[in-house]
Structure formats: structure tokens, C-alpha cells
């Protein structure tokens, strides 16, 4: 009987301690956009599938088709941005919750002629128009 009381009391004591802890408020959701200032386009173009990871942890995410990402980090952490054709860069997390990362890569327009070249340029114009429209609407603005 005494063992049962001790077990019950220890269970309630451990439960009270575990639920009584304060949550870690130092972590926050960081949002951002990864854009590339390619010289053969009129606008900045979103970088798709860029890897964003928090240095020293296993937390990572990939940017979506709009170059947008959301990841949990805390002030003082470093975000590492890498990917295919991207020079790896590190960004220090400060008190801001939104970041716009401009890569400014120097890429050359592929030389395509004929039907494939026309199709490529047509797709490129559609992407530019979509990005320009979203910029006007404030989609890429950080609050």
C-alpha cells in the first residue's frame, strides 16, 4: 500500500514539474524569400528548391515556387542557403522575422534557337509577368 502511495505521489510530482515549465519563447518562425537578380531578366526571379537550414541543427526546408520559405529559428542562429548553382551563404538571424535574400548570380541566357528557343522565351516572359504582378501586390514585401 505504501509503495502505491509513493508511486502515485511521485507520478503527480513529475507531472506537475513537466507541465509547469515555461515554453521556449526564444524560437520564432522566420519567413523569407530567395530571389535572384539574373542579368537577362527585367525582374528578380524567385529561386525554387533552394535549401535553407539552421546551422548546427537538423532543421531544414526548401524554398517553394515563389522562392518563399518558413523555418523555425532563434535570434543568433545562422541560416545557411545552398542549392544547385547557388554559392552557399550564411545569414545571421536578428530580431527580424522576415528576410529577402538577393543572390545576384551572374548567369548567362542559354542559347536556344528555333521552336525551343521561342518556347523558352515565352515561358520566361510568363514568369517575369507573374513576379512583377506579385511585386505590385506586395507579395514579396516583408512586414
DSSP file (Angstrom, degrees, kcal/mol; ACC not computed):
  #  RESIDUE AA STRUCTURE BP1 BP2  ACC     N-H-->O    O-->H-N    N-H-->O    O-->H-N    TCO  KAPPA ALPHA  PHI   PSI    X-CA   Y-CA   Z-CA
    1    1 A X     >        0   0    0      0, 0.0     4,-1.9     0, 0.0     5,-0.2   0.000 360.0 360.0 360.0 -41.2    0.0    0.0    0.0
    2    2 A X  H  >  +     0   0    0      1,-0.2     4,-2.4     2,-0.2     5,-0.2   0.882 360.0  52.9 -65.0 -38.0    2.8    2.4    0.9
    3    3 A X  H  > S+     0   0    0      1,-0.2     4,-2.6     2,-0.2    -1,-0.2   0.883 107.2  52.3 -63.7 -38.2    4.5    1.7   -2.5
    4    4 A X  H  > S+     0   0    0      2,-0.2     4,-2.3     1,-0.2    -1,-0.2   0.900 110.5  47.2 -66.0 -40.3    1.3    2.5   -4.3
    5    5 A X  H  X S+     0   0    0     -4,-1.9     4,-2.8     2,-0.2     5,-0.2   0.905 112.8  49.1 -67.3 -41.7    1.0    5.9   -2.5
    6    6 A X  H  X S+     0   0    0     -4,-2.4     4,-2.6     2,-0.2     5,-0.2   0.919 112.1  48.8 -64.1 -42.9    4.7    6.7   -3.2
    7    7 A X  H  X S+     0   0    0     -4,-2.6     4,-2.2     2,-0.2    -2,-0.2   0.921 113.0  47.4 -62.1 -44.4    4.2    5.8   -6.8
    8    8 A X  H  X S+     0   0    0     -4,-2.3     4,-2.2     2,-0.2    -2,-0.2   0.926 113.9  46.8 -64.3 -45.4    1.1    7.9   -7.1
    9    9 A X  H  X S+     0   0    0     -4,-2.8     4,-2.4     1,-0.2    -2,-0.2   0.905 112.8  49.0 -64.3 -41.2    2.7   10.9   -5.4
   10   10 A X  H  X S+     0   0    0     -4,-2.6     4,-2.6    -5,-0.2     5,-0.2   0.884 109.2  53.6 -66.7 -36.1    5.8   10.7   -7.5
   11   11 A X  H  X S+     0   0    0     -4,-2.2     4,-2.3    -5,-0.2    -2,-0.2   0.940 112.1  43.6 -61.6 -47.6    3.7   10.5  -10.7
   12   12 A X  H  X S+     0   0    0     -4,-2.2     4,-2.4     2,-0.2    -2,-0.2   0.872 113.6  52.2 -66.0 -36.5    1.8   13.7   -9.7
   13   13 A X  H  X S+     0   0    0     -4,-2.4     4,-2.0     2,-0.2    -2,-0.2   0.934 112.1  44.3 -65.2 -45.9    5.0   15.4   -8.7
   14   14 A X  H  X S+     0   0    0     -4,-2.6     4,-2.4     1,-0.2    -2,-0.2   0.890 113.7  51.6 -66.1 -39.1    6.8   14.6  -12.0
   15   15 A X  H  X S+     0   0    0     -4,-2.3     4,-2.2    -5,-0.2     5,-0.2   0.918 109.3  49.8 -63.1 -42.8    3.6   15.6  -14.0
   16   16 A X  H  X S+     0   0    0     -4,-2.4     4,-1.2     1,-0.2    -1,-0.2   0.885 112.0  48.1 -64.4 -38.7    3.4   18.9  -12.2
   17   17 A X  H  < S+     0   0    0     -4,-2.0     4,-0.4     2,-0.2    -1,-0.2   0.928 112.3  47.8 -68.2 -44.2    7.1   19.7  -12.9
   18   18 A X  H >< S+     0   0    0     -4,-2.4     3,-0.6     1,-0.2    -2,-0.2   0.874 117.1  41.6 -68.3 -36.3    6.9   18.8  -16.6
   19   19 A X  H 3< S+     0   0    0     -4,-2.2    -1,-0.2     1,-0.2    -2,-0.2   0.682 107.7  63.4 -82.2 -17.2    3.8   20.8  -17.2
   20   20 A X  T 3< S+     0   0    0     -4,-1.2    -1,-0.2    -5,-0.2    -2,-0.2   0.491  77.7 109.7 -85.7  -2.6    5.0   23.7  -15.1
   21   21 A X  S <  S-     0   0    0     -3,-0.6     2,-0.2    -4,-0.4    -3,-0.0  -0.454  73.8-114.2 -75.3 146.6    8.0   24.5  -17.3
   22   22 A X        -     0   0    0     -2,-0.1    -1,-0.1     1,-0.1    -2,-0.1  -0.543  32.9-110.5 -76.9 142.6    7.9   27.7  -19.3
   23   23 A X        -     0   0    0     -2,-0.2     2,-1.2     1,-0.1    -1,-0.1  -0.374  34.2-102.4 -70.4 154.5    7.8   27.3  -23.1
   24   24 A X    >   +     0   0    0      1,-0.2     3,-0.7     2,-0.1    -1,-0.1  -0.659  43.4 175.9 -79.3  98.5   10.9   28.3  -25.0
   25   25 A X  T 3   +     0   0    0     -2,-1.2    -1,-0.2     1,-0.2    -2,-0.0   0.473  61.9  82.6 -84.8  -1.9    9.8   31.7  -26.4
   26   26 A X  T 3  S+     0   0    0     48,-0.1    49,-0.7    -3,-0.0     2,-0.3   0.749  75.8  80.4 -78.2 -20.4   13.2   32.4  -28.0
   27   27 A X  E <   +A   74   0A   0     -3,-0.7     2,-0.3    47,-0.2    47,-0.3  -0.625  59.9 172.4 -84.7 146.3   12.4   30.4  -31.1
   28   28 A X  E     -A   73   0A   0     45,-3.4    45,-2.7    -2,-0.3     2,-0.6  -0.943  39.0 -94.8-145.6 164.8   10.3   32.0  -33.8
   29   29 A X  E     -A   72   0A   0     -2,-0.3     2,-0.5    43,-0.2    43,-0.2  -0.759  36.8-157.2 -86.6 119.9    9.1   31.3  -37.3
   30   30 A X  E     -A   71   0A   0     41,-3.6    41,-2.5    -2,-0.6     2,-0.3  -0.860  10.8-172.3 -97.9 126.3   11.4   33.0  -39.8
   31   31 A X  E     +Ab  70  98A   0     66,-2.6    68,-1.8    -2,-0.5     2,-0.3  -0.804  15.3 145.8-111.8 159.7    9.9   33.7  -43.2
   32   32 A X  E     -Ab  69  99A   0     37,-1.8    37,-2.2    -2,-0.3     2,-0.4  -0.993  37.2-117.5-176.2 176.3   11.6   34.9  -46.3
   33   33 A X  E     -Ab  68 100A   0     66,-2.2    68,-3.3    -2,-0.3     2,-0.6  -0.986  12.8-150.2-131.9 139.7   12.1   35.0  -50.0
   34   34 A X  E     + b   0 101A   0     33,-2.3    13,-2.6    -2,-0.4     2,-0.3  -0.956  26.1 175.7-112.0 116.7   15.1   34.0  -52.1
   35   35 A X  E     -Cb  46 102A   0     66,-2.9    68,-2.4    -2,-0.6     2,-0.4  -0.863  19.7-147.1-121.4 153.3   15.4   36.0  -55.3
   36   36 A X  E     -C   45   0A   0      9,-2.8     9,-2.8    -2,-0.3     2,-1.4  -0.983   8.2-147.5-124.4 130.7   18.0   36.0  -58.0
   37   37 A X        -     0   0    0     -2,-0.4     2,-0.2     7,-0.2     7,-0.1  -0.596  27.6-175.2 -94.8  72.0   18.9   39.1  -60.0
   38   38 A X    >   -     0   0    0     -2,-1.4     3,-1.4     5,-0.3    68,-0.1  -0.489  25.8-134.4 -73.6 137.8   19.7   37.4  -63.2
   39   39 A X  T 3  S+     0   0    0     68,-0.4    -1,-0.1    66,-0.3    69,-0.1   0.681  98.5  58.6 -72.3 -17.7   21.0   39.8  -65.8
   40   40 A X  T 3  S+     0   0    0     67,-0.2     2,-0.3     2,-0.0    -1,-0.3   0.345  98.2  70.8 -94.9   9.0   18.9   38.5  -68.8
   41   41 A X  S <  S-     0   0    0     -3,-1.4     4,-0.1     2,-0.1    84,-0.0  -0.879  74.0-137.1-119.7 157.1   15.6   39.3  -67.0
   42   42 A X  S    S+     0   0    0     -2,-0.3     2,-0.2     2,-0.1    -1,-0.1   0.745  88.0  37.7 -79.8 -24.3   13.9   42.6  -66.2
   43   43 A X  S    S-     0   0    0     -7,-0.0    -5,-0.3     1,-0.0     2,-0.3  -0.738  95.5 -88.5-122.4 168.2   12.9   41.5  -62.7
   44   44 A X        -     0   0    0     -2,-0.2     2,-0.4    -7,-0.1    -7,-0.2  -0.591  44.3-142.4 -73.7 141.7   14.3   39.4  -59.9
   45   45 A X  E     -C   36   0A   0     -9,-2.8    -9,-2.8    -2,-0.3     2,-0.1  -0.887  14.9-113.8-111.3 135.8   13.3   35.8  -60.3
   46   46 A X  E     -C   35   0A   0     -2,-0.4     2,-0.6   -11,-0.2   -11,-0.2  -0.405  26.2-128.3 -67.1 144.1   12.4   33.5  -57.3
   47   47 A X    >   -     0   0    0    -13,-2.6     3,-0.5    19,-0.1     2,-0.3  -0.848  23.5-150.3 -96.1 119.2   14.8   30.7  -56.7
   48   48 A X  T 3  S+     0   0    0     -2,-0.6    16,-0.2     1,-0.2    17,-0.1  -0.698  70.6   8.2 -92.6 139.6   13.0   27.3  -56.5
   49   49 A X  T 3  S+     0   0    0     14,-1.8     2,-0.4    -2,-0.3    35,-0.3   0.797  78.1 158.5  63.6  33.4   14.2   24.4  -54.3
   50   50 A X    <   -     0   0    0     -3,-0.5    13,-2.2    14,-0.2     2,-0.5  -0.712  41.5-123.7 -80.8 140.1   17.0   26.3  -52.5
   51   51 A X  E     -DE  62  82B   0     31,-3.0    31,-2.4    -2,-0.4     2,-0.5  -0.745  26.7-172.4 -91.1 127.5   17.9   24.6  -49.3
   52   52 A X  E     +DE  61  81B   0      9,-3.3     9,-2.5    -2,-0.5     2,-0.3  -0.982  12.6 170.1-118.5 123.1   17.6   26.7  -46.1
   53   53 A X  E     -DE  60  80B   0     27,-2.0    27,-3.1    -2,-0.5     2,-0.6  -0.956  37.1-118.2-133.9 153.3   18.9   25.1  -42.9
   54   54 A X  E >   - E   0  79B   0      5,-2.2     3,-1.8    -2,-0.3     5,-0.3  -0.811  43.1-114.8 -89.1 121.9   19.7   26.3  -39.4
   55   55 A X  T 3  S+     0   0    0     23,-3.1    23,-0.3    -2,-0.6     3,-0.1  -0.309  96.7  16.7 -62.2 132.6   23.4   25.8  -38.8
   56   56 A X  T 3  S+     0   0    0      1,-0.3    -1,-0.3    21,-0.1     2,-0.2   0.463 115.3  78.6  86.2   2.2   24.1   23.2  -36.1
   57   57 A X  S <  S-     0   0    0     -3,-1.8    -1,-0.3     2,-0.2     0, 0.0  -0.758  82.7-119.1-128.9 178.1   20.7   21.6  -36.2
   58   58 A X  S    S+     0   0    0     -2,-0.2     2,-0.5    -3,-0.1    -3,-0.1   0.303  73.7 118.6-100.3   8.2   18.8   19.2  -38.4
   59   59 A X        +     0   0    0     -5,-0.3    -5,-2.2    13,-0.1     2,-0.3  -0.633  35.2 149.0 -78.1 124.3   16.1   21.7  -39.3
   60   60 A X  E     -D   53   0B   0     -2,-0.5     2,-0.3    -7,-0.2    -7,-0.2  -0.982  19.9-178.3-151.0 161.1   16.0   22.5  -43.0
   61   61 A X  E     -D   52   0B   0     -9,-2.5    -9,-3.3    -2,-0.3     2,-0.4  -0.957  21.8-125.7-152.6 160.8   13.4   23.4  -45.6
   62   62 A X  E     -D   51   0B   0     -2,-0.3   -11,-0.2   -11,-0.2     8,-0.2  -0.908  30.4-109.9-114.5 145.7   13.3   24.1  -49.3
   63   63 A X        -     0   0    0    -13,-2.2   -14,-1.8    -2,-0.4     6,-0.2  -0.412  34.5-129.5 -70.8 149.1   12.0   27.2  -51.0
   64   64 A X    >   -     0   0    0      4,-2.2     3,-2.1   -16,-0.2   -14,-0.2  -0.085  40.6 -75.0 -88.5-168.4    8.8   26.9  -52.9
   65   65 A X  T 3  S+     0   0    0      1,-0.3   -19,-0.1   -17,-0.1   -17,-0.1   0.688 133.9  50.8 -66.0 -18.2    7.9   28.0  -56.5
   66   66 A X  T 3  S-     0   0    0      2,-0.1    -1,-0.3   -19,-0.1   -19,-0.1   0.340 119.0-109.5 -96.6   5.1    7.7   31.6  -55.3
   67   67 A X  S <  S+     0   0    0     -3,-2.1   -33,-2.3     1,-0.3     2,-0.2   0.598  73.6 142.9  78.0  10.8   11.1   31.5  -53.6
   68   68 A X  E     +A   33   0A   0    -35,-0.2    -4,-2.2   -22,-0.0     2,-0.3  -0.579  24.3 175.9 -89.5 146.4    9.3   31.6  -50.2
   69   69 A X  E     -A   32   0A   0    -37,-2.2   -37,-1.8    -2,-0.2     2,-0.4  -0.983  17.3-162.2-144.7 156.7   10.4   29.7  -47.1
   70   70 A X  E     +A   31   0A   0     -2,-0.3     2,-0.3   -39,-0.2   -39,-0.2  -0.989  20.9 162.4-137.8 129.6    9.4   29.3  -43.4
   71   71 A X  E     -A   30   0A   0    -41,-2.5   -41,-3.6    -2,-0.4     2,-0.5  -0.994  37.8-115.4-148.0 149.4   11.7   27.8  -40.8
   72   72 A X  E     +A   29   0A   0     -2,-0.3     2,-0.3   -43,-0.2   -43,-0.2  -0.749  51.1 140.8 -89.1 127.4   11.9   27.8  -37.0
   73   73 A X  E     -A   28   0A   0    -45,-2.7   -45,-3.4    -2,-0.5     2,-0.3  -0.934  38.0-128.4-153.1 172.4   15.0   29.6  -35.6
   74   74 A X  E >   -A   27   0A   0     -2,-0.3     3,-2.2   -47,-0.3    19,-0.2  -0.874  42.6 -76.6-127.6 163.6   16.0   31.8  -32.8
   75   75 A X  T 3  S+     0   0    0    -49,-0.7    19,-0.2    -2,-0.3     3,-0.1  -0.337 118.7  29.2 -60.4 132.5   18.0   35.0  -32.6
   76   76 A X  T 3  S+     0   0    0     17,-2.7    -1,-0.3     1,-0.4    18,-0.1   0.142  91.5 121.3 100.5 -18.5   21.7   34.4  -33.1
   77   77 A X    <   -     0   0    0     -3,-2.2    16,-3.1    17,-0.1     2,-0.5  -0.307  59.0-129.2 -69.6 161.2   21.2   31.3  -35.3
   78   78 A X  E     - F   0  92B   0    -23,-0.3   -23,-3.1    14,-0.2     2,-0.5  -0.965  10.4-148.0-115.4 130.7   22.7   31.2  -38.7
   79   79 A X  E     -EF  54  91B   0     12,-3.3    12,-2.7    -2,-0.5     2,-0.6  -0.831  10.8-152.6 -93.4 131.6   20.7   30.3  -41.8
   80   80 A X  E     -EF  53  90B   0    -27,-3.1   -27,-2.0    -2,-0.5     2,-0.5  -0.925   6.9-163.3-107.8 121.5   22.6   28.5  -44.5
   81   81 A X  E     +EF  52  89B   0      8,-2.8     8,-2.1    -2,-0.6     2,-0.3  -0.912  25.0 147.7-106.4 123.8   21.3   29.0  -48.0
   82   82 A X  E     +E   51   0B   0    -31,-2.4   -31,-3.0    -2,-0.5     2,-0.3  -0.924   4.2 130.9-146.7 169.6   22.6   26.5  -50.6
   83   83 A X  E >   - F   0  86B   0      3,-0.6     3,-1.9    -2,-0.3     2,-0.4  -0.953  60.3 -33.7 164.1-179.0   21.4   24.7  -53.7
   84   84 A X  T 3  S-     0   0    0    -35,-0.3     3,-0.1    -2,-0.3    -2,-0.0  -0.482 128.5  -1.3 -66.4 119.3   22.2   23.8  -57.3
   85   85 A X  T 3  S+     0   0    0     -2,-0.4     2,-0.5     1,-0.2    -1,-0.3   0.568 107.3 118.4  77.7   9.3   24.1   26.7  -58.9
   86   86 A X  E <   -F   83   0B   0     -3,-1.9    -3,-0.6    19,-0.0     2,-0.4  -0.923  65.3-129.9-111.7 129.7   24.0   28.7  -55.7
   87   87 A X  E     -     0   0B   0     -2,-0.5     2,-0.1    -5,-0.1    -6,-0.1  -0.640  39.7-107.0 -72.1 130.5   27.1   29.8  -53.8
   88   88 A X  E     -     0   0B   0     -2,-0.4     2,-0.3    -8,-0.1    -6,-0.2  -0.389  45.5-177.8 -64.8 129.1   26.4   28.9  -50.1
   89   89 A X  E     -F   81   0B   0     -8,-2.1    -8,-2.8    -2,-0.1     2,-0.4  -0.920  18.4-140.9-127.8 155.5   25.7   31.9  -48.0
   90   90 A X  E     -F   80   0B   0     -2,-0.3     2,-0.4   -10,-0.2   -10,-0.2  -0.939  11.3-165.1-116.8 138.9   25.1   32.4  -44.3
   91   91 A X  E     -F   79   0B   0    -12,-2.7   -12,-3.3    -2,-0.4     2,-0.4  -0.990  17.2-134.7-124.7 127.8   22.6   34.8  -42.8
   92   92 A X  E     -F   78   0B   0     -2,-0.4     2,-0.5   -14,-0.2   -14,-0.2  -0.682  21.6-128.1 -82.0 128.9   22.6   35.8  -39.1
   93   93 A X        +     0   0    0    -16,-3.1   -17,-2.7    -2,-0.4     2,-0.1  -0.667  36.9 171.0 -79.9 122.8   19.1   35.7  -37.6
   94   94 A X        -     0   0    0     -2,-0.5   -17,-0.1   -19,-0.2    -1,-0.0  -0.190  56.9 -65.2-109.6-155.2   18.4   39.0  -35.8
   95   95 A X  S    S+     0   0    0     -2,-0.1     2,-0.1   -20,-0.1    -2,-0.1   0.590 103.4 102.8 -75.6  -8.5   15.2   40.4  -34.3
   96   96 A X        -     0   0    0      1,-0.1    -2,-0.1   -66,-0.0     3,-0.1  -0.375  56.4-160.8 -70.7 153.8   13.6   40.5  -37.8
   97   97 A X  S    S+     0   0    0      1,-0.2   -66,-2.6   -67,-0.1     2,-0.4   0.397  73.5  52.9-113.4  -1.3   11.1   37.8  -38.7
   98   98 A X  E     -b   31   0A   0    -68,-0.2     2,-0.4    44,-0.1   -66,-0.3  -0.999  61.9-174.7-139.6 135.3   11.2   38.2  -42.5
   99   99 A X  E     -b   32   0A   0    -68,-1.8   -66,-2.2    -2,-0.4     2,-0.5  -0.979  15.7-156.0-131.2 140.0   14.2   38.2  -44.8
  100  100 A X  E     -b   33   0A   0     -2,-0.4     2,-0.6   -68,-0.2   -66,-0.2  -0.978  17.5-161.2-112.4 119.1   14.6   38.9  -48.5
  101  101 A X  E     -b   34   0A   0    -68,-3.3   -66,-2.9    -2,-0.5     2,-0.6  -0.894   3.5-165.0-108.4 114.7   17.8   37.2  -49.8
  102  102 A X  E     -b   35   0A   0     -2,-0.6   -66,-0.2   -68,-0.2   -68,-0.0  -0.875   4.8-172.4 -99.0 123.9   19.1   38.5  -53.1
  103  103 A X        -     0   0    0    -68,-2.4   -67,-0.2    -2,-0.6    -1,-0.1   0.842  11.1-160.2 -86.2 -35.1   21.7   36.2  -54.7
  104  104 A X        +     0   0    0    -69,-0.3     2,-0.1     1,-0.1   -68,-0.1   0.919  22.3 177.0  53.2  49.8   22.9   38.3  -57.5
  105  105 A X        -     0   0    0      1,-0.1     2,-0.8   -18,-0.0   -66,-0.3  -0.481  31.6-128.8 -77.9 154.7   24.3   35.5  -59.5
  106  106 A X        +     0   0    0     -2,-0.1     2,-0.4   -68,-0.1   -68,-0.1  -0.826  40.8 165.1-105.4  91.8   25.8   36.1  -63.0
  107  107 A X        -     0   0    0     -2,-0.8     2,-0.4     3,-0.0   -68,-0.4  -0.832  29.0-135.0-107.0 147.0   24.1   33.6  -65.2
  108  108 A X        -     0   0    0     -2,-0.4     2,-0.2   -69,-0.1     3,-0.1  -0.796  26.9-106.2-101.8 143.6   24.1   33.7  -68.9
  109  109 A X        -     0   0    0     -2,-0.4     2,-0.1     1,-0.1    -1,-0.0  -0.458  40.7-112.6 -66.5 131.6   21.0   33.1  -71.0
  110  110 A X        -     0   0    0     -2,-0.2     2,-0.9     1,-0.1    -1,-0.1  -0.387  26.4-119.4 -66.0 143.8   21.1   29.8  -72.7
  111  111 A X        +     0   0    0     -2,-0.1     2,-0.4    -3,-0.1    -1,-0.1  -0.748  46.9 159.8 -88.4 106.9   21.4   29.9  -76.4
  112  112 A X        -     0   0    0     -2,-0.9     2,-0.2     5,-0.1    -3,-0.0  -0.994  14.7-172.5-129.7 132.1   18.4   28.2  -77.9
  113  113 A X    >>  +     0   0    0     -2,-0.4     4,-1.2     4,-0.1     3,-0.6  -0.668  45.0  15.0-115.1 173.5   17.1   28.7  -81.4
  114  114 A X  H 3> S-     0   0    0     -2,-0.2     4,-2.0     1,-0.2     5,-0.2  -0.263 119.1 -17.5  69.0-148.7   14.0   27.7  -83.3
  115  115 A X  H 3> S+     0   0    0      1,-0.2     4,-2.3     2,-0.2    -1,-0.2   0.875 137.8  50.7 -64.2 -40.9   10.9   26.4  -81.7
  116  116 A X  H <> S+     0   0    0     -3,-0.6     4,-2.5     1,-0.2    -1,-0.2   0.877 109.3  51.4 -68.3 -37.1   12.5   25.5  -78.3
  117  117 A X  H  X S+     0   0    0     -4,-1.2     4,-2.5     2,-0.2    -1,-0.2   0.907 111.1  47.6 -64.9 -41.7   14.1   29.0  -78.0
  118  118 A X  H  X S+     0   0    0     -4,-2.0     4,-2.1     2,-0.2    -2,-0.2   0.909 112.8  49.0 -64.9 -41.6   10.7   30.6  -78.7
  119  119 A X  H  X S+     0   0    0     -4,-2.3     4,-2.3     2,-0.2    -2,-0.2   0.911 111.6  49.6 -64.4 -42.0    9.0   28.4  -76.1
  120  120 A X  H  X S+     0   0    0     -4,-2.5     4,-2.4     2,-0.2    -2,-0.2   0.927 112.0  47.1 -62.3 -46.7   11.7   29.1  -73.6
  121  121 A X  H  X S+     0   0    0     -4,-2.5     4,-2.2     1,-0.2    -1,-0.2   0.857 111.0  52.7 -65.7 -34.3   11.4   32.9  -74.1
  122  122 A X  H  X S+     0   0    0     -4,-2.1     4,-1.8     2,-0.2    -1,-0.2   0.913 111.2  46.1 -66.3 -43.7    7.6   32.7  -73.8
  123  123 A X  H  X S+     0   0    0     -4,-2.3     4,-2.1     2,-0.2    -2,-0.2   0.882 110.7  53.8 -65.5 -37.9    7.9   30.8  -70.5
  124  124 A X  H  X S+     0   0    0     -4,-2.4     4,-2.4     1,-0.2    -2,-0.2   0.913 107.5  50.2 -63.3 -43.0   10.5   33.3  -69.3
  125  125 A X  H  X S+     0   0    0     -4,-2.2     4,-2.6     1,-0.2    -1,-0.2   0.879 108.7  52.9 -63.7 -37.4    8.1   36.2  -70.1
  126  126 A X  H  X S+     0   0    0     -4,-1.8     4,-2.3     2,-0.2    -1,-0.2   0.915 109.9  47.8 -63.4 -42.9    5.3   34.5  -68.2
  127  127 A X  H  X S+     0   0    0     -4,-2.1     4,-2.5     2,-0.2    -2,-0.2   0.933 112.3  49.4 -63.2 -45.4    7.5   34.1  -65.1
  128  128 A X  H  X S+     0   0    0     -4,-2.4     4,-2.8     1,-0.2    -2,-0.2   0.919 111.6  48.6 -59.6 -44.9    8.6   37.7  -65.3
  129  129 A X  H  X S+     0   0    0     -4,-2.6     4,-2.4     1,-0.2    -1,-0.2   0.898 111.6  49.8 -63.7 -40.5    4.9   38.9  -65.6
  130  130 A X  H  X S+     0   0    0     -4,-2.3     4,-2.3     2,-0.2    -2,-0.2   0.919 113.2  46.0 -63.7 -44.1    3.9   36.7  -62.7
  131  131 A X  H  X S+     0   0    0     -4,-2.5     4,-2.5     2,-0.2    -2,-0.2   0.918 112.3  50.7 -66.1 -43.4    6.7   38.1  -60.5
  132  132 A X  H  X S+     0   0    0     -4,-2.8     4,-2.2    -5,-0.2    -2,-0.2   0.914 111.0  49.2 -60.5 -42.7    6.0   41.7  -61.5
  133  133 A X  H  X S+     0   0    0     -4,-2.4     4,-1.9     1,-0.2    -1,-0.2   0.924 112.2  47.7 -62.7 -44.5    2.3   41.3  -60.7
  134  134 A X  H  X>S+     0   0    0     -4,-2.3     5,-2.7     1,-0.2     4,-0.6   0.851 109.8  53.4 -66.4 -34.3    3.2   39.7  -57.2
  135  135 A X  H ><5S+     0   0    0     -4,-2.5     3,-0.8     1,-0.2    -1,-0.2   0.909 108.7  49.0 -65.7 -41.0    5.6   42.5  -56.5
  136  136 A X  H 3<5S+     0   0    0     -4,-2.2    -2,-0.2     1,-0.2    -1,-0.2   0.869 109.9  52.0 -64.3 -36.0    3.0   45.1  -57.2
  137  137 A X  H 3<5S-     0   0    0     -4,-1.9    -1,-0.2    -5,-0.2    -2,-0.2   0.590 117.3-115.1 -76.7  -9.7    0.6   43.3  -55.0
  138  138 A X  T X<5S+     0   0    0     -3,-0.8     3,-1.1    -4,-0.6    -3,-0.2   0.659  71.3 138.1  85.8  17.3    3.2   43.3  -52.2
  139  139 A X  T 3 <S+     0   0    0     -5,-2.7    -4,-0.2     1,-0.3    -5,-0.1   0.878  75.2  43.8 -62.0 -38.4    3.6   39.5  -52.1
  140  140 A X  T 3  S+     0   0    0     -6,-0.5     2,-0.3    -9,-0.1    -1,-0.3   0.333  89.8 111.6 -91.9   7.5    7.4   39.8  -51.7
  141  141 A X    <   -     0   0    0     -3,-1.1     2,-0.4    -6,-0.1    -6,-0.0  -0.652  61.5-139.9 -83.3 135.8    7.3   42.6  -49.1
  142  142 A X              0   0    0     -2,-0.3    -2,-0.1     1,-0.1   -44,-0.1  -0.791 360.0 360.0 -90.5 134.6    8.4   41.8  -45.6
  143  143 A X              0   0    0     -2,-0.4    -1,-0.1   -46,-0.0    -2,-0.0   0.515 360.0 360.0 -68.7 360.0    6.3   43.4  -42.9
